[in-house]
Amino acid sequence: MSTGLPGAGNGDDLDVVLQELQIDNSVCADKSCKKNVILLGQVCKLCKLKFCLTHGLPEAHGCGADAKKAARKEWLKTDGNTKPQGSAQGSSKDWHRPYLAKKLKDQVDQKSFGRRKGAPEGKPKK
């Protein structure tokens, strides 16, 4: 039974066809650029192609609209919050807050006590 593909019956020909279809990942995927990307290349998360550092941003190689949609989708996942979904609630320095609150209260009390007495703070005005 013939499938209409050249060399479909021979396993060696299939390897040749696969090699021809394989994308060359040693150069930038941008059609106008031929920079080597073996060492310093970026794979686009959207189109899965490898680009040089100049064309690595989605907006630089044509994935800008898709990147905007993906970013909006990720932002909506967080219900519009500014904190990413995976981050812990609150700061890592929450243990420090009660100490700072007490220190602030003490300073306010000290300043207000000084005002009640009428004692000048700092140098007297001339």
Backbone as XML, in Angstrom:
<?xml version="1.0"?>
<chain id="A" units="angstrom">
  <residue number="1" name="MET">
    <atom name="N" x="0.842" y="-1.162" z="0.000"/>
    <atom name="CA" x="0.000" y="0.000" z="0.000"/>
    <atom name="C" x="0.892" y="1.231" z="0.000"/>
  </residue>
  <residue number="2" name="SER">
    <atom name="N" x="0.655" y="2.155" z="-0.890"/>
    <atom name="CA" x="1.489" y="3.342" z="-1.035"/>
    <atom name="C" x="0.873" y="4.517" z="-0.281"/>
  </residue>
  <residue number="3" name="THR">
    <atom name="N" x="1.712" y="5.231" z="0.439"/>
    <atom name="CA" x="1.241" y="6.387" z="1.191"/>
    <atom name="C" x="1.423" y="7.681" z="0.409"/>
  </residue>
  <residue number="4" name="GLY">
    <atom name="N" x="2.108" y="7.643" z="-0.696"/>
    <atom name="CA" x="2.323" y="8.835" z="-1.496"/>
    <atom name="C" x="3.559" y="9.621" z="-1.071"/>
  </residue>
  <residue number="5" name="LEU">
    <atom name="N" x="4.222" y="9.191" z="-0.023"/>
    <atom name="CA" x="5.441" y="9.860" z="0.423"/>
    <atom name="C" x="6.643" y="9.194" z="-0.208"/>
  </residue>
  <residue number="6" name="PRO">
    <atom name="N" x="7.600" y="9.963" z="-0.694"/>
    <atom name="CA" x="8.792" y="9.350" z="-1.277"/>
    <atom name="C" x="9.607" y="8.628" z="-0.207"/>
  </residue>
  <residue number="7" name="GLY">
    <atom name="N" x="9.975" y="7.424" z="-0.493"/>
    <atom name="CA" x="10.808" y="6.660" z="0.414"/>
    <atom name="C" x="10.081" y="6.168" z="1.647"/>
  </residue>
  <residue number="8" name="ALA">
    <atom name="N" x="8.756" y="6.060" z="1.626"/>
    <atom name="CA" x="7.999" y="5.651" z="2.799"/>
    <atom name="C" x="8.239" y="4.184" z="3.140"/>
  </residue>
  <residue number="9" name="GLY">
    <atom name="N" x="8.680" y="3.402" z="2.192"/>
    <atom name="CA" x="8.881" y="1.988" z="2.456"/>
    <atom name="C" x="10.254" y="1.674" z="3.003"/>
  </residue>
  <residue number="10" name="ASN">
    <atom name="N" x="11.180" y="2.583" z="2.913"/>
    <atom name="CA" x="12.554" y="2.312" z="3.300"/>
    <atom name="C" x="12.898" y="3.108" z="4.573"/>
  </residue>
  <residue number="11" name="GLY">
    <atom name="N" x="13.412" y="2.453" z="5.598"/>
    <atom name="CA" x="13.749" y="3.088" z="6.870"/>
    <atom name="C" x="14.906" y="4.058" z="6.758"/>
  </residue>
  <residue number="12" name="ASP">
    <atom name="N" x="15.869" y="3.789" z="5.861"/>
    <atom name="CA" x="17.008" y="4.693" z="5.675"/>
    <atom name="C" x="16.556" y="6.020" z="5.089"/>
  </residue>
  <residue number="13" name="ASP">
    <atom name="N" x="15.602" y="5.978" z="4.162"/>
    <atom name="CA" x="15.100" y="7.213" z="3.562"/>
    <atom name="C" x="14.352" y="8.059" z="4.587"/>
  </residue>
  <residue number="14" name="LEU">
    <atom name="N" x="13.693" y="7.401" z="5.535"/>
    <atom name="CA" x="12.973" y="8.127" z="6.571"/>
    <atom name="C" x="13.939" y="8.951" z="7.416"/>
  </residue>
  <residue number="15" name="ASP">
    <atom name="N" x="15.104" y="8.396" z="7.713"/>
    <atom name="CA" x="16.114" y="9.134" z="8.462"/>
    <atom name="C" x="16.593" y="10.362" z="7.689"/>
  </residue>
  <residue number="16" name="VAL">
    <atom name="N" x="16.744" y="10.239" z="6.391"/>
    <atom name="CA" x="17.186" y="11.356" z="5.555"/>
    <atom name="C" x="16.125" y="12.463" z="5.568"/>
  </residue>
  <residue number="17" name="VAL">
    <atom name="N" x="14.859" y="12.073" z="5.453"/>
    <atom name="CA" x="13.770" y="13.055" z="5.458"/>
    <atom name="C" x="13.712" y="13.776" z="6.804"/>
  </residue>
  <residue number="18" name="LEU">
    <atom name="N" x="13.879" y="13.026" z="7.898"/>
    <atom name="CA" x="13.850" y="13.636" z="9.219"/>
    <atom name="C" x="15.009" y="14.611" z="9.409"/>
  </residue>
  <residue number="19" name="GLN">
    <atom name="N" x="16.174" y="14.274" z="8.880"/>
    <atom name="CA" x="17.324" y="15.173" z="8.986"/>
    <atom name="C" x="17.092" y="16.458" z="8.199"/>
  </residue>
  <residue number="20" name="GLU">
    <atom name="N" x="16.426" y="16.349" z="7.062"/>
    <atom name="CA" x="16.151" y="17.535" z="6.255"/>
    <atom name="C" x="15.133" y="18.439" z="6.946"/>
  </residue>
  <residue number="21" name="LEU">
    <atom name="N" x="14.183" y="17.832" z="7.666"/>
    <atom name="CA" x="13.145" y="18.609" z="8.327"/>
    <atom name="C" x="13.591" y="19.200" z="9.649"/>
  </residue>
  <residue number="22" name="GLN">
    <atom name="N" x="14.659" y="18.664" z="10.210"/>
    <atom name="CA" x="15.148" y="19.150" z="11.503"/>
    <atom name="C" x="15.669" y="20.575" z="11.353"/>
  </residue>
  <residue number="23" name="ILE">
    <atom name="N" x="15.248" y="21.451" z="12.280"/>
    <atom name="CA" x="15.646" y="22.853" z="12.235"/>
    <atom name="C" x="17.079" y="22.979" z="12.733"/>
  </residue>
  <residue number="24" name="ASP">
    <atom name="N" x="17.845" y="23.786" z="12.029"/>
    <atom name="CA" x="19.232" y="24.015" z="12.418"/>
    <atom name="C" x="19.249" y="24.964" z="13.611"/>
  </residue>
  <residue number="25" name="ASN">
    <atom name="N" x="19.619" y="24.463" z="14.789"/>
    <atom name="CA" x="19.611" y="25.250" z="16.015"/>
    <atom name="C" x="20.924" y="25.968" z="16.269"/>
  </residue>
  <residue number="26" name="SER">
    <atom name="N" x="21.824" y="26.001" z="15.312"/>
    <atom name="CA" x="23.098" y="26.659" z="15.549"/>
    <atom name="C" x="23.083" y="28.125" z="15.133"/>
  </residue>
  <residue number="27" name="VAL">
    <atom name="N" x="22.061" y="28.562" z="14.402"/>
    <atom name="CA" x="21.946" y="29.962" z="14.009"/>
    <atom name="C" x="20.611" y="30.515" z="14.492"/>
  </residue>
  <residue number="28" name="CYS">
    <atom name="N" x="20.545" y="31.829" z="14.607"/>
    <atom name="CA" x="19.330" y="32.519" z="15.071"/>
    <atom name="C" x="18.163" y="32.175" z="14.146"/>
  </residue>
  <residue number="29" name="ALA">
    <atom name="N" x="16.987" y="31.991" z="14.723"/>
    <atom name="CA" x="15.807" y="31.615" z="13.952"/>
    <atom name="C" x="15.213" y="32.787" z="13.180"/>
  </residue>
  <residue number="30" name="ASP">
    <atom name="N" x="15.666" y="34.014" z="13.459"/>
    <atom name="CA" x="15.208" y="35.159" z="12.690"/>
    <atom name="C" x="15.760" y="35.052" z="11.274"/>
  </residue>
  <residue number="31" name="LYS">
    <atom name="N" x="14.895" y="35.259" z="10.290"/>
    <atom name="CA" x="15.296" y="35.041" z="8.898"/>
    <atom name="C" x="16.415" y="35.971" z="8.436"/>
  </residue>
  <residue number="32" name="SER">
    <atom name="N" x="16.454" y="37.182" z="8.981"/>
    <atom name="CA" x="17.457" y="38.140" z="8.537"/>
    <atom name="C" x="18.775" y="38.027" z="9.310"/>
  </residue>
  <residue number="33" name="CYS">
    <atom name="N" x="18.806" y="37.202" z="10.356"/>
    <atom name="CA" x="19.981" y="37.104" z="11.217"/>
    <atom name="C" x="20.640" y="35.737" z="11.051"/>
  </residue>
  <residue number="34" name="LYS">
    <atom name="N" x="21.944" y="35.732" z="11.010"/>
    <atom name="CA" x="22.690" y="34.476" z="10.890"/>
    <atom name="C" x="23.708" y="34.316" z="12.018"/>
  </residue>
  <residue number="35" name="LYS">
    <atom name="N" x="23.410" y="34.908" z="13.202"/>
    <atom name="CA" x="24.340" y="34.817" z="14.324"/>
    <atom name="C" x="24.333" y="33.414" z="14.909"/>
  </residue>
  <residue number="36" name="ASN">
    <atom name="N" x="25.476" y="33.019" z="15.432"/>
    <atom name="CA" x="25.630" y="31.722" z="16.067"/>
    <atom name="C" x="24.974" y="31.762" z="17.451"/>
  </residue>
  <residue number="37" name="VAL">
    <atom name="N" x="24.116" y="30.786" z="17.754"/>
    <atom name="CA" x="23.401" y="30.766" z="19.026"/>
    <atom name="C" x="23.670" y="29.498" z="19.825"/>
  </residue>
  <residue number="38" name="ILE">
    <atom name="N" x="24.767" y="28.835" z="19.529"/>
    <atom name="CA" x="25.076" y="27.605" z="20.257"/>
    <atom name="C" x="25.379" y="27.916" z="21.720"/>
  </residue>
  <residue number="39" name="LEU">
    <atom name="N" x="26.219" y="28.912" z="21.977"/>
    <atom name="CA" x="26.570" y="29.256" z="23.353"/>
    <atom name="C" x="25.589" y="30.222" z="23.992"/>
  </residue>
  <residue number="40" name="LEU">
    <atom name="N" x="25.269" y="31.306" z="23.295"/>
    <atom name="CA" x="24.422" y="32.346" z="23.858"/>
    <atom name="C" x="23.147" y="32.494" z="23.037"/>
  </residue>
  <residue number="41" name="GLY">
    <atom name="N" x="22.260" y="31.559" z="23.206"/>
    <atom name="CA" x="20.979" y="31.632" z="22.526"/>
    <atom name="C" x="19.847" y="31.543" z="23.519"/>
  </residue>
  <residue number="42" name="GLN">
    <atom name="N" x="18.706" y="32.124" z="23.163"/>
    <atom name="CA" x="17.527" y="32.084" z="24.016"/>
    <atom name="C" x="16.410" y="31.361" z="23.282"/>
  </residue>
  <residue number="43" name="VAL">
    <atom name="N" x="15.770" y="30.439" z="23.975"/>
    <atom name="CA" x="14.635" y="29.735" z="23.397"/>
    <atom name="C" x="13.375" y="30.483" z="23.812"/>
  </residue>
  <residue number="44" name="CYS">
    <atom name="N" x="12.571" y="30.864" z="22.827"/>
    <atom name="CA" x="11.332" y="31.583" z="23.097"/>
    <atom name="C" x="10.331" y="30.633" z="23.753"/>
  </residue>
  <residue number="45" name="LYS">
    <atom name="N" x="9.703" y="31.094" z="24.847"/>
    <atom name="CA" x="8.732" y="30.262" z="25.550"/>
    <atom name="C" x="7.466" y="30.059" z="24.737"/>
  </residue>
  <residue number="46" name="LEU">
    <atom name="N" x="7.216" y="30.943" z="23.796"/>
    <atom name="CA" x="5.974" y="30.891" z="23.042"/>
    <atom name="C" x="6.086" y="30.069" z="21.766"/>
  </residue>
  <residue number="47" name="CYS">
    <atom name="N" x="7.103" y="30.361" z="20.945"/>
    <atom name="CA" x="7.221" y="29.648" z="19.659"/>
    <atom name="C" x="8.247" y="28.519" z="19.702"/>
  </residue>
  <residue number="48" name="LYS">
    <atom name="N" x="8.999" y="28.406" z="20.802"/>
    <atom name="CA" x="9.985" y="27.341" z="21.027"/>
    <atom name="C" x="11.142" y="27.371" z="20.032"/>
  </residue>
  <residue number="49" name="LEU">
    <atom name="N" x="11.424" y="28.518" z="19.421"/>
    <atom name="CA" x="12.564" y="28.649" z="18.516"/>
    <atom name="C" x="13.713" y="29.315" z="19.256"/>
  </residue>
  <residue number="50" name="LYS">
    <atom name="N" x="14.936" y="29.088" z="18.767"/>
    <atom name="CA" x="16.130" y="29.628" z="19.418"/>
    <atom name="C" x="16.608" y="30.872" z="18.677"/>
  </residue>
  <residue number="51" name="PHE">
    <atom name="N" x="16.796" y="31.957" z="19.456"/>
    <atom name="CA" x="17.183" y="33.238" z="18.887"/>
    <atom name="C" x="18.453" y="33.746" z="19.547"/>
  </residue>
  <residue number="52" name="CYS">
    <atom name="N" x="19.114" y="34.681" z="18.853"/>
    <atom name="CA" x="20.282" y="35.345" z="19.431"/>
    <atom name="C" x="19.792" y="36.337" z="20.486"/>
  </residue>
  <residue number="53" name="LEU">
    <atom name="N" x="20.717" y="36.975" z="21.188"/>
    <atom name="CA" x="20.349" y="37.902" z="22.245"/>
    <atom name="C" x="19.623" y="39.132" z="21.701"/>
  </residue>
  <residue number="54" name="THR">
    <atom name="N" x="19.903" y="39.515" z="20.473"/>
    <atom name="CA" x="19.236" y="40.664" z="19.870"/>
    <atom name="C" x="17.766" y="40.374" z="19.603"/>
  </residue>
  <residue number="55" name="HIS">
    <atom name="N" x="17.473" y="39.179" z="19.139"/>
    <atom name="CA" x="16.103" y="38.817" z="18.770"/>
    <atom name="C" x="15.418" y="37.940" z="19.814"/>
  </residue>
  <residue number="56" name="GLY">
    <atom name="N" x="15.995" y="37.809" z="20.998"/>
    <atom name="CA" x="15.459" y="36.917" z="22.021"/>
    <atom name="C" x="14.150" y="37.368" z="22.640"/>
  </residue>
  <residue number="57" name="LEU">
    <atom name="N" x="13.905" y="38.672" z="22.694"/>
    <atom name="CA" x="12.649" y="39.161" z="23.253"/>
    <atom name="C" x="11.496" y="38.824" z="22.312"/>
  </residue>
  <residue number="58" name="PRO">
    <atom name="N" x="10.344" y="38.455" z="22.854"/>
    <atom name="CA" x="9.212" y="38.093" z="21.996"/>
    <atom name="C" x="8.809" y="39.217" z="21.042"/>
  </residue>
  <residue number="59" name="GLU">
    <atom name="N" x="8.918" y="40.467" z="21.476"/>
    <atom name="CA" x="8.543" y="41.584" z="20.629"/>
    <atom name="C" x="9.509" y="41.752" z="19.458"/>
  </residue>
  <residue number="60" name="ALA">
    <atom name="N" x="10.740" y="41.286" z="19.601"/>
    <atom name="CA" x="11.756" y="41.466" z="18.566"/>
    <atom name="C" x="11.611" y="40.475" z="17.426"/>
  </residue>
  <residue number="61" name="HIS">
    <atom name="N" x="10.977" y="39.333" z="17.665"/>
    <atom name="CA" x="10.886" y="38.341" z="16.602"/>
    <atom name="C" x="9.465" y="37.975" z="16.200"/>
  </residue>
  <residue number="62" name="GLY">
    <atom name="N" x="8.467" y="38.711" z="16.720"/>
    <atom name="CA" x="7.114" y="38.508" z="16.229"/>
    <atom name="C" x="6.164" y="37.807" z="17.175"/>
  </residue>
  <residue number="63" name="CYS">
    <atom name="N" x="6.563" y="37.526" z="18.382"/>
    <atom name="CA" x="5.677" y="36.884" z="19.356"/>
    <atom name="C" x="5.123" y="37.897" z="20.363"/>
  </residue>
  <residue number="64" name="GLY">
    <atom name="N" x="5.170" y="39.176" z="20.044"/>
    <atom name="CA" x="4.762" y="40.213" z="20.971"/>
    <atom name="C" x="3.312" y="40.106" z="21.402"/>
  </residue>
  <residue number="65" name="ALA">
    <atom name="N" x="2.403" y="39.863" z="20.443"/>
    <atom name="CA" x="0.977" y="39.759" z="20.768"/>
    <atom name="C" x="0.717" y="38.538" z="21.643"/>
  </residue>
  <residue number="66" name="ASP">
    <atom name="N" x="1.384" y="37.432" z="21.322"/>
    <atom name="CA" x="1.214" y="36.218" z="22.131"/>
    <atom name="C" x="1.791" y="36.410" z="23.531"/>
  </residue>
  <residue number="67" name="ALA">
    <atom name="N" x="2.908" y="37.131" z="23.625"/>
    <atom name="CA" x="3.505" y="37.394" z="24.933"/>
    <atom name="C" x="2.585" y="38.264" z="25.772"/>
  </residue>
  <residue number="68" name="LYS">
    <atom name="N" x="1.935" y="39.230" z="25.148"/>
    <atom name="CA" x="1.008" y="40.095" z="25.864"/>
    <atom name="C" x="-0.180" y="39.288" z="26.391"/>
  </residue>
  <residue number="69" name="LYS">
    <atom name="N" x="-0.697" y="38.386" z="25.557"/>
    <atom name="CA" x="-1.815" y="37.530" z="25.989"/>
    <atom name="C" x="-1.405" y="36.632" z="27.144"/>
  </residue>
  <residue number="70" name="ALA">
    <atom name="N" x="-0.208" y="36.060" z="27.061"/>
    <atom name="CA" x="0.270" y="35.164" z="28.122"/>
    <atom name="C" x="0.484" y="35.932" z="29.424"/>
  </residue>
  <residue number="71" name="ALA">
    <atom name="N" x="1.025" y="37.144" z="29.328"/>
    <atom name="CA" x="1.252" y="37.950" z="30.530"/>
    <atom name="C" x="-0.076" y="38.356" z="31.164"/>
  </residue>
  <residue number="72" name="ARG">
    <atom name="N" x="-1.041" y="38.712" z="30.338"/>
    <atom name="CA" x="-2.359" y="39.084" z="30.853"/>
    <atom name="C" x="-3.026" y="37.892" z="31.524"/>
  </residue>
  <residue number="73" name="LYS">
    <atom name="N" x="-2.898" y="36.722" z="30.913"/>
    <atom name="CA" x="-3.483" y="35.501" z="31.481"/>
    <atom name="C" x="-2.851" y="35.188" z="32.838"/>
  </residue>
  <residue number="74" name="GLU">
    <atom name="N" x="-1.537" y="35.337" z="32.942"/>
    <atom name="CA" x="-0.832" y="35.093" z="34.206"/>
    <atom name="C" x="-1.248" y="36.111" z="35.258"/>
  </residue>
  <residue number="75" name="TRP">
    <atom name="N" x="-1.412" y="37.359" z="34.846"/>
    <atom name="CA" x="-1.825" y="38.409" z="35.773"/>
    <atom name="C" x="-3.235" y="38.150" z="36.291"/>
  </residue>
  <residue number="76" name="LEU">
    <atom name="N" x="-4.118" y="37.690" z="35.414"/>
    <atom name="CA" x="-5.485" y="37.403" z="35.830"/>
    <atom name="C" x="-5.558" y="36.190" z="36.757"/>
  </residue>
  <residue number="77" name="LYS">
    <atom name="N" x="-4.592" y="35.288" z="36.643"/>
    <atom name="CA" x="-4.525" y="34.139" z="37.552"/>
    <atom name="C" x="-4.346" y="34.597" z="38.991"/>
  </residue>
  <residue number="78" name="THR">
    <atom name="N" x="-3.634" y="35.705" z="39.160"/>
    <atom name="CA" x="-3.373" y="36.224" z="40.499"/>
    <atom name="C" x="-4.491" y="37.147" z="40.958"/>
  </residue>
  <residue number="79" name="ASP">
    <atom name="N" x="-5.597" y="37.192" z="40.253"/>
    <atom name="CA" x="-6.743" y="38.047" z="40.559"/>
    <atom name="C" x="-6.351" y="39.517" z="40.574"/>
  </residue>
  <residue number="80" name="GLY">
    <atom name="N" x="-5.372" y="39.883" z="39.773"/>
    <atom name="CA" x="-4.963" y="41.271" z="39.678"/>
    <atom name="C" x="-4.090" y="41.737" z="40.827"/>
  </residue>
  <residue number="81" name="ASN">
    <atom name="N" x="-3.721" y="40.849" z="41.724"/>
    <atom name="CA" x="-2.833" y="41.227" z="42.826"/>
    <atom name="C" x="-1.447" y="41.493" z="42.290"/>
  </residue>
  <residue number="82" name="THR">
    <atom name="N" x="-0.696" y="42.289" z="43.009"/>
    <atom name="CA" x="0.656" y="42.579" z="42.563"/>
    <atom name="C" x="1.634" y="41.492" z="42.974"/>
  </residue>
  <residue number="83" name="LYS">
    <atom name="N" x="1.260" y="40.685" z="43.968"/>
    <atom name="CA" x="2.141" y="39.603" z="44.392"/>
    <atom name="C" x="1.914" y="38.384" z="43.504"/>
  </residue>
  <residue number="84" name="PRO">
    <atom name="N" x="2.980" y="37.706" z="43.091"/>
    <atom name="CA" x="2.809" y="36.487" z="42.327"/>
    <atom name="C" x="2.095" y="35.424" z="43.153"/>
  </residue>
  <residue number="85" name="GLN">
    <atom name="N" x="1.477" y="34.492" z="42.451"/>
    <atom name="CA" x="0.666" y="33.485" z="43.120"/>
    <atom name="C" x="1.487" y="32.590" z="44.037"/>
  </residue>
  <residue number="86" name="GLY">
    <atom name="N" x="2.712" y="32.314" z="43.689"/>
    <atom name="CA" x="3.518" y="31.394" z="44.475"/>
    <atom name="C" x="4.186" y="32.009" z="45.679"/>
  </residue>
  <residue number="87" name="SER">
    <atom name="N" x="4.136" y="33.331" z="45.826"/>
    <atom name="CA" x="4.855" y="33.960" z="46.929"/>
    <atom name="C" x="4.092" y="33.807" z="48.235"/>
  </residue>
  <residue number="88" name="ALA">
    <atom name="N" x="4.818" y="33.853" z="49.324"/>
    <atom name="CA" x="4.212" y="33.727" z="50.647"/>
    <atom name="C" x="3.469" y="35.015" z="50.978"/>
  </residue>
  <residue number="89" name="GLN">
    <atom name="N" x="2.424" y="34.904" z="51.752"/>
    <atom name="CA" x="1.677" y="36.086" z="52.167"/>
    <atom name="C" x="2.498" y="36.847" z="53.203"/>
  </residue>
  <residue number="90" name="GLY">
    <atom name="N" x="2.605" y="38.138" z="53.025"/>
    <atom name="CA" x="3.331" y="38.955" z="53.987"/>
    <atom name="C" x="4.818" y="38.981" z="53.704"/>
  </residue>
  <residue number="91" name="SER">
    <atom name="N" x="5.477" y="39.776" z="54.478"/>
    <atom name="CA" x="6.911" y="39.964" z="54.311"/>
    <atom name="C" x="7.684" y="38.941" z="55.136"/>
  </residue>
  <residue number="92" name="SER">
    <atom name="N" x="8.921" y="38.743" z="54.775"/>
    <atom name="CA" x="9.764" y="37.836" z="55.548"/>
    <atom name="C" x="10.217" y="38.498" z="56.851"/>
  </residue>
  <residue number="93" name="LYS">
    <atom name="N" x="9.965" y="39.806" z="56.982"/>
    <atom name="CA" x="10.373" y="40.524" z="58.189"/>
    <atom name="C" x="9.162" y="40.866" z="59.058"/>
  </residue>
  <residue number="94" name="ASP">
    <atom name="N" x="8.106" y="40.058" z="59.011"/>
    <atom name="CA" x="6.926" y="40.306" z="59.834"/>
    <atom name="C" x="7.244" y="40.213" z="61.318"/>
  </residue>
  <residue number="95" name="TRP">
    <atom name="N" x="8.246" y="39.465" z="61.693"/>
    <atom name="CA" x="8.630" y="39.347" z="63.091"/>
    <atom name="C" x="9.144" y="40.682" z="63.623"/>
  </residue>
  <residue number="96" name="HIS">
    <atom name="N" x="9.612" y="41.553" z="62.743"/>
    <atom name="CA" x="10.196" y="42.826" z="63.126"/>
    <atom name="C" x="9.131" y="43.905" z="63.353"/>
  </residue>
  <residue number="97" name="ARG">
    <atom name="N" x="7.946" y="43.718" z="62.821"/>
    <atom name="CA" x="6.884" y="44.717" z="62.879"/>
    <atom name="C" x="6.473" y="45.089" z="64.311"/>
  </residue>
  <residue number="98" name="PRO">
    <atom name="N" x="6.227" y="44.130" z="65.231"/>
    <atom name="CA" x="5.840" y="44.522" z="66.587"/>
    <atom name="C" x="6.905" y="45.373" z="67.287"/>
  </residue>
  <residue number="99" name="TYR">
    <atom name="N" x="8.167" y="45.047" z="67.083"/>
    <atom name="CA" x="9.253" y="45.826" z="67.666"/>
    <atom name="C" x="9.226" y="47.260" z="67.143"/>
  </residue>
  <residue number="100" name="LEU">
    <atom name="N" x="9.060" y="47.412" z="65.825"/>
    <atom name="CA" x="9.028" y="48.748" z="65.231"/>
    <atom name="C" x="7.801" y="49.522" z="65.686"/>
  </residue>
  <residue number="101" name="ALA">
    <atom name="N" x="6.655" y="48.852" z="65.832"/>
    <atom name="CA" x="5.439" y="49.523" z="66.301"/>
    <atom name="C" x="5.631" y="50.043" z="67.723"/>
  </residue>
  <residue number="102" name="LYS">
    <atom name="N" x="6.253" y="49.241" z="68.594"/>
    <atom name="CA" x="6.494" y="49.656" z="69.975"/>
    <atom name="C" x="7.469" y="50.828" z="70.016"/>
  </residue>
  <residue number="103" name="LYS">
    <atom name="N" x="8.503" y="50.754" z="69.195"/>
    <atom name="CA" x="9.499" y="51.817" z="69.155"/>
    <atom name="C" x="8.857" y="53.131" z="68.685"/>
  </residue>
  <residue number="104" name="LEU">
    <atom name="N" x="8.001" y="53.059" z="67.681"/>
    <atom name="CA" x="7.315" y="54.245" z="67.191"/>
    <atom name="C" x="6.394" y="54.824" z="68.262"/>
  </residue>
  <residue number="105" name="LYS">
    <atom name="N" x="5.645" y="53.952" z="68.928"/>
    <atom name="CA" x="4.735" y="54.399" z="69.989"/>
    <atom name="C" x="5.512" y="55.091" z="71.101"/>
  </residue>
  <residue number="106" name="ASP">
    <atom name="N" x="6.665" y="54.525" z="71.497"/>
    <atom name="CA" x="7.494" y="55.133" z="72.544"/>
    <atom name="C" x="7.978" y="56.521" z="72.127"/>
  </residue>
  <residue number="107" name="GLN">
    <atom name="N" x="8.388" y="56.656" z="70.870"/>
    <atom name="CA" x="8.868" y="57.952" z="70.391"/>
    <atom name="C" x="7.745" y="58.983" z="70.371"/>
  </residue>
  <residue number="108" name="VAL">
    <atom name="N" x="6.551" y="58.569" z="69.919"/>
    <atom name="CA" x="5.411" y="59.479" z="69.888"/>
    <atom name="C" x="5.033" y="59.896" z="71.308"/>
  </residue>
  <residue number="109" name="ASP">
    <atom name="N" x="5.008" y="58.928" z="72.229"/>
    <atom name="CA" x="4.687" y="59.246" z="73.621"/>
    <atom name="C" x="5.709" y="60.215" z="74.210"/>
  </residue>
  <residue number="110" name="GLN">
    <atom name="N" x="6.976" y="59.990" z="73.923"/>
    <atom name="CA" x="8.036" y="60.858" z="74.447"/>
    <atom name="C" x="7.890" y="62.277" z="73.897"/>
  </residue>
  <residue number="111" name="LYS">
    <atom name="N" x="7.621" y="62.396" z="72.596"/>
    <atom name="CA" x="7.463" y="63.726" z="71.996"/>
    <atom name="C" x="6.219" y="64.416" z="72.542"/>
  </residue>
  <residue number="112" name="SER">
    <atom name="N" x="5.120" y="63.683" z="72.665"/>
    <atom name="CA" x="3.891" y="64.305" z="73.149"/>
    <atom name="C" x="4.027" y="64.682" z="74.631"/>
  </residue>
  <residue number="113" name="PHE">
    <atom name="N" x="4.757" y="63.909" z="75.435"/>
    <atom name="CA" x="4.982" y="64.242" z="76.839"/>
    <atom name="C" x="5.785" y="65.534" z="76.945"/>
  </residue>
  <residue number="114" name="GLY">
    <atom name="N" x="6.768" y="65.695" z="76.083"/>
    <atom name="CA" x="7.577" y="66.908" z="76.067"/>
    <atom name="C" x="6.757" y="68.124" z="75.688"/>
  </residue>
  <residue number="115" name="ARG">
    <atom name="N" x="5.787" y="67.974" z="74.833"/>
    <atom name="CA" x="4.934" y="69.091" z="74.435"/>
    <atom name="C" x="4.013" y="69.510" z="75.578"/>
  </residue>
  <residue number="116" name="ARG">
    <atom name="N" x="3.522" y="68.541" z="76.319"/>
    <atom name="CA" x="2.610" y="68.839" z="77.428"/>
    <atom name="C" x="3.310" y="69.697" z="78.482"/>
  </residue>
  <residue number="117" name="LYS">
    <atom name="N" x="4.560" y="69.409" z="78.733"/>
    <atom name="CA" x="5.311" y="70.153" z="79.746"/>
    <atom name="C" x="5.671" y="71.547" z="79.243"/>
  </residue>
  <residue number="118" name="GLY">
    <atom name="N" x="5.687" y="71.728" z="77.947"/>
    <atom name="CA" x="6.094" y="73.010" z="77.407"/>
    <atom name="C" x="7.589" y="73.110" z="77.256"/>
  </residue>
  <residue number="119" name="ALA">
    <atom name="N" x="8.281" y="72.015" z="77.437"/>
    <atom name="CA" x="9.732" y="72.014" z="77.317"/>
    <atom name="C" x="10.105" y="72.091" z="75.840"/>
  </residue>
  <residue number="120" name="PRO">
    <atom name="N" x="10.991" y="73.001" z="75.490"/>
    <atom name="CA" x="11.398" y="73.113" z="74.074"/>
    <atom name="C" x="12.278" y="71.922" z="73.689"/>
  </residue>
  <residue number="121" name="GLU">
    <atom name="N" x="12.078" y="71.505" z="72.488"/>
    <atom name="CA" x="12.904" y="70.411" z="71.974"/>
    <atom name="C" x="13.956" y="71.010" z="71.070"/>
  </residue>
  <residue number="122" name="GLY">
    <atom name="N" x="15.160" y="70.642" z="71.245"/>
    <atom name="CA" x="16.235" y="71.162" z="70.436"/>
    <atom name="C" x="16.674" y="72.528" z="70.918"/>
  </residue>
  <residue number="123" name="LYS">
    <atom name="N" x="17.220" y="73.339" z="70.036"/>
    <atom name="CA" x="17.711" y="74.672" z="70.403"/>
    <atom name="C" x="16.550" y="75.643" z="70.499"/>
  </residue>
  <residue number="124" name="PRO">
    <atom name="N" x="16.607" y="76.574" z="71.450"/>
    <atom name="CA" x="15.558" y="77.591" z="71.555"/>
    <atom name="C" x="15.667" y="78.581" z="70.403"/>
  </residue>
  <residue number="125" name="LYS">
    <atom name="N" x="14.504" y="79.097" z="69.966"/>
    <atom name="CA" x="14.476" y="80.052" z="68.862"/>
    <atom name="C" x="14.860" y="81.425" z="69.378"/>
  </residue>
  <residue number="126" name="LYS">
    <atom name="N" x="15.560" y="82.204" z="68.598"/>
    <atom name="CA" x="15.985" y="83.563" z="68.982"/>
    <atom name="C" x="15.105" y="84.594" z="68.339"/>
  </residue>
</chain>
